[in-house]
Amino acid sequence: MCDVKAYEKIYNDMIDKLSPSDTLQLMLEAETEDQRNFYRMVGNFLLQKGQKTVVEGKMF
C-alpha cells in the first residue's frame, strides 16, 4: 500500500512552489526522456490550472 500522505505532500509542494520557469528548468535538466515528459505534463497541468482560474474569474 502506498503512503498517500507522502504523495499528497509532493502534490501540494509542486502546486504551491513550481513556477513555469521551474518546470522548464526541470525539463531541460532531466536525465531521461521519461523524466522530461513527466515535468512537461506537470507544467501543462499547472498552466491549465492557471488558465481555468483566469477564465472562471473573467480576467481576460
N, C-alpha and C positions, 0 to 999 in steps of 0.2 A: 504494500500500500504506500502511495506517495505522501509526502509531507505537504499537505495542502497549504498550510500557513506559510511555509517557506516559499512556495510558488506565488502566493498572494503578495508576499513582501517583494519578491522580484518584480512582479507586475506593477505594483504601486511605485516602486523605485523608478522603473522605466517610464511610467506615465508622468510622474512628478518631475523627473530630473533631466530626461533627454530632450535636447533641442534638435531642430533639423540639422544643424552643423555637427552635432554629436553623432547622429545616425550616419551622416555622410562620412565622418572620420572612421567610425566603426566599419563601414563598408570598405573604405579604402585600405584599412589596415587588417582586414580579415585574412586569416591564414588559408582558409579553404573557400571554395565556391558555395558550399552549404552554409557556412557562416555568413558570407556576403549576402546570400539570398534571405537568410533569416533577418539580418539587420535591415535589408531593403523592405521586407514585409513589415517590420516594426515601424520603420519610417513612414511607410504608406499608411499604416493604421493610424499613427499619430496625426498625419496630415488630414486624413479623412475625418478624424475626431474633431480637429480644429475647424474644418470646413463645415461640419454639421453644426457646430456652435455658432458660426457666423451666419449660416442660413437660417437657423432657428431664431436667432436674435435679430434677423433682418438688418444686419450690419453691412450689407453690400450695396 
